[in-house]
Amino acid sequence: MMGHPIVTDSPPIPECTACGACCFSRLATYIRVSGDDYQRLGERAEDLVWFDANRAYMRMSDGHCAALVVHKDTGEFLCSVYETRPQTCRDLARGSGACLGEIDTKGERPLIALGRSR
């Protein structure tokens, strides 16, 4: 018995550099930074991390992580600390349920940052 392919109406998952939804938030405490993360960020840590008592977070700027570089001319979203990014960011896999949730709830924000709308 031959199986039938599953047909979905879901659009293809964009490349991370063409999306950036997971880097956007209105919460100052959005991206938690551990001691290991802080160390890995090296000389950039002091500029990109802020402390609330004994907890550390990535700074947010213009509604997104301060490490995110928005290239309006090319429509790309690039992490300026990709190689040393926090573990939370490392754990978010493209196409995972968490990724799709970010796109579903915040997909407009990157477009607004680019000066575009859907």
Stockholm file with secondary structure:
# STOCKHOLM 1.0

chainA/1-118         MMGHPIVTDSPPIPECTACGACCFSRLATYIRVSGDDYQRLGERAEDLVWFDANRAYMRMSDGHCAALVVHKDTGEFLCSVYETRPQTCRDLARGSGACLGEIDTKGERPLIALGRSR
#=GR chainA/1-118 SS CCCCCCCCCCCCCCCGGGTCGGGBCSCTTSSEECHHHHHHHGGGHHHHEEEETTEEEECEETTEETTEEEETTTTEEEETTGGGCCHHHHHCCTTSHHHHHHHHHHTHHHHHHTTCCC
#=GC SS_cons         CCCCCCCCCCCCCCCGGGTCGGGBCSCTTSSEECHHHHHHHGGGHHHHEEEETTEEEECEETTEETTEEEETTTTEEEETTGGGCCHHHHHCCTTSHHHHHHHHHHTHHHHHHTTCCC
//
